Amino acid sequence: KADKQKFLQQYVVKEILYNSAIRKGIDKNPAIQKRFASLKKNLILQSIANQEIYSKIKVTDDEKKLYYQAHKNDFADTSTGKKVIPPFKRVENEVIMRLKSEKEQKMYRDYIEKILRAQNVQLFPERLK
């Protein structure tokens, strides 16, 4: 009950402060508007990335096992002076995280290249100073 009361109090206080700031015109401040526009843009970019990339990433059992086999040494514990490779089950979650991260990076690069090609964008890095 105390947690609910605390949550409710925090919510009410935030609303009161927000409405007070609006009445004072703080939302019209150019610095606030610029920051709001930046936050809005980032939220939209994150949403499209989730929709087009992250939500599409799947990791199969076969992929996990192959990744583990190819990267066993990366999971080795050498704290005792000996190289001890943990069993797959012990590091399965880490395997999944690493595999997803690699897939995300590849899908992101592929998606960006696709967008640039579709818009016929040409970059000239040699012209950068």
TORSEDO-681047 format. One record per residue (C-alpha): residue number from 1; residue in three letters; x, y, z. Coordinates in Angstrom, 3 decimals, always signed. Example, Ala and Ser with C-alpha at 12.3 -4.5 7.8 and 13.67 -1.06 7.14 Angstrom:
! residues 2
SITE;1;ALA;+12.300;-4.500;+7.800
SITE;2;SER;+13.670;-1.060;+7.140
END
This chain:
! residues 129
SITE;1;LYS;+0.000;+0.000;+0.000
SITE;2;ALA;+2.818;+2.389;+0.843
SITE;3;ASP;+4.407;+1.791;-2.575
SITE;4;LYS;+1.155;+2.603;-4.350
SITE;5;GLN;+0.754;+5.764;-2.296
SITE;6;LYS;+4.318;+6.828;-3.073
SITE;7;PHE;+3.797;+6.148;-6.779
SITE;8;LEU;+0.544;+8.112;-6.795
SITE;9;GLN;+2.150;+11.037;-4.971
SITE;10;GLN;+5.056;+11.121;-7.428
SITE;11;TYR;+2.661;+11.005;-10.364
SITE;12;VAL;+0.517;+13.839;-9.005
SITE;13;VAL;+3.556;+15.990;-8.208
SITE;14;LYS;+4.932;+15.475;-11.735
SITE;15;GLU;+1.615;+16.500;-13.260
SITE;16;ILE;+1.378;+19.599;-11.077
SITE;17;LEU;+4.949;+20.627;-11.896
SITE;18;TYR;+4.420;+19.969;-15.597
SITE;19;ASN;+1.234;+22.051;-15.725
SITE;20;SER;+2.935;+24.841;-13.790
SITE;21;ALA;+5.830;+24.852;-16.267
SITE;22;ILE;+3.399;+24.996;-19.208
SITE;23;ARG;+1.532;+27.932;-17.645
SITE;24;LYS;+4.861;+29.742;-17.217
SITE;25;GLY;+5.683;+29.178;-20.885
SITE;26;ILE;+8.737;+27.041;-20.278
SITE;27;ASP;+7.688;+24.827;-23.186
SITE;28;LYS;+8.145;+27.856;-25.477
SITE;29;ASN;+11.811;+28.243;-24.524
SITE;30;PRO;+13.901;+27.705;-27.710
SITE;31;ALA;+16.401;+25.478;-25.872
SITE;32;ILE;+13.551;+23.288;-24.593
SITE;33;GLN;+11.958;+23.122;-28.045
SITE;34;LYS;+15.284;+22.174;-29.619
SITE;35;ARG;+15.860;+19.435;-27.044
SITE;36;PHE;+12.276;+18.201;-27.444
SITE;37;ALA;+12.719;+17.991;-31.221
SITE;38;SER;+15.928;+16.014;-30.737
SITE;39;LEU;+14.265;+13.614;-28.272
SITE;40;LYS;+11.314;+13.166;-30.625
SITE;41;LYS;+13.619;+12.401;-33.541
SITE;42;ASN;+15.590;+9.878;-31.478
SITE;43;LEU;+12.389;+8.188;-30.317
SITE;44;ILE;+11.174;+7.868;-33.913
SITE;45;LEU;+14.558;+6.510;-35.042
SITE;46;GLN;+14.548;+3.985;-32.207
SITE;47;SER;+11.035;+2.937;-33.165
SITE;48;ILE;+11.930;+2.333;-36.827
SITE;49;ALA;+15.053;+0.411;-35.767
SITE;50;ASN;+12.929;-1.789;-33.501
SITE;51;GLN;+10.397;-2.322;-36.261
SITE;52;GLU;+12.822;-2.960;-39.106
SITE;53;ILE;+15.742;-4.624;-37.347
SITE;54;TYR;+15.576;-5.700;-33.718
SITE;55;SER;+12.127;-7.302;-33.799
SITE;56;LYS;+13.200;-9.494;-36.717
SITE;57;ILE;+16.229;-11.049;-35.027
SITE;58;LYS;+15.808;-14.694;-34.163
SITE;59;VAL;+18.424;-17.075;-32.820
SITE;60;THR;+17.975;-20.789;-33.467
SITE;61;ASP;+19.322;-23.626;-31.353
SITE;62;ASP;+21.644;-24.629;-34.182
SITE;63;GLU;+23.036;-21.097;-34.444
SITE;64;LYS;+23.680;-20.991;-30.690
SITE;65;LYS;+25.544;-24.285;-30.741
SITE;66;LEU;+27.593;-23.365;-33.812
SITE;67;TYR;+28.486;-19.995;-32.301
SITE;68;TYR;+29.552;-21.660;-29.057
SITE;69;GLN;+31.695;-24.185;-30.922
SITE;70;ALA;+33.377;-21.442;-32.959
SITE;71;HIS;+33.982;-19.188;-29.927
SITE;72;LYS;+34.591;-21.614;-27.058
SITE;73;ASN;+37.877;-19.957;-26.152
SITE;74;ASP;+36.129;-16.607;-25.701
SITE;75;PHE;+34.181;-18.110;-22.794
SITE;76;ALA;+37.169;-19.773;-21.143
SITE;77;ASP;+37.944;-19.057;-17.501
SITE;78;THR;+41.669;-18.577;-16.907
SITE;79;SER;+41.462;-17.199;-13.360
SITE;80;THR;+42.970;-20.374;-11.898
SITE;81;GLY;+45.903;-20.348;-14.281
SITE;82;LYS;+44.334;-23.097;-16.336
SITE;83;LYS;+42.070;-22.670;-19.308
SITE;84;VAL;+38.662;-24.029;-18.334
SITE;85;ILE;+35.962;-23.953;-20.997
SITE;86;PRO;+32.510;-23.913;-19.426
SITE;87;PRO;+29.746;-26.180;-20.723
SITE;88;PHE;+27.346;-24.680;-23.239
SITE;89;LYS;+24.414;-24.558;-20.791
SITE;90;ARG;+26.377;-22.357;-18.392
SITE;91;VAL;+27.103;-19.715;-21.035
SITE;92;GLU;+24.019;-20.124;-23.220
SITE;93;ASN;+22.551;-16.713;-22.296
SITE;94;GLU;+25.829;-14.979;-23.076
SITE;95;VAL;+26.020;-16.855;-26.390
SITE;96;ILE;+22.520;-15.625;-27.229
SITE;97;MET;+23.402;-12.026;-26.321
SITE;98;ARG;+26.591;-12.037;-28.388
SITE;99;LEU;+24.919;-13.697;-31.346
SITE;100;LYS;+22.005;-11.249;-31.258
SITE;101;SER;+24.416;-8.335;-31.030
SITE;102;GLU;+26.349;-9.524;-34.073
SITE;103;LYS;+23.128;-10.070;-36.011
SITE;104;GLU;+21.838;-6.635;-34.987
SITE;105;GLN;+25.011;-4.945;-36.185
SITE;106;LYS;+24.911;-6.761;-39.520
SITE;107;MET;+21.200;-6.097;-40.047
SITE;108;TYR;+21.711;-2.436;-39.147
SITE;109;ARG;+24.561;-2.059;-41.671
SITE;110;ASP;+22.533;-3.867;-44.349
SITE;111;TYR;+19.470;-1.713;-43.625
SITE;112;ILE;+21.478;+1.514;-43.860
SITE;113;GLU;+23.046;+0.406;-47.154
SITE;114;LYS;+19.586;-0.459;-48.505
SITE;115;ILE;+18.229;+2.967;-47.544
SITE;116;LEU;+21.189;+4.776;-49.083
SITE;117;ARG;+20.834;+2.799;-52.330
SITE;118;ALA;+17.072;+3.359;-52.464
SITE;119;GLN;+17.563;+7.110;-52.066
SITE;120;ASN;+20.526;+7.120;-54.455
SITE;121;VAL;+22.727;+8.723;-51.808
SITE;122;GLN;+26.394;+9.092;-52.566
SITE;123;LEU;+28.878;+9.937;-49.860
SITE;124;PHE;+32.298;+11.344;-50.633
SITE;125;PRO;+34.428;+10.698;-47.522
SITE;126;GLU;+37.568;+11.786;-49.341
SITE;127;ARG;+36.187;+15.335;-49.393
SITE;128;LEU;+35.928;+15.529;-45.610
SITE;129;LYS;+38.536;+17.674;-43.912
END
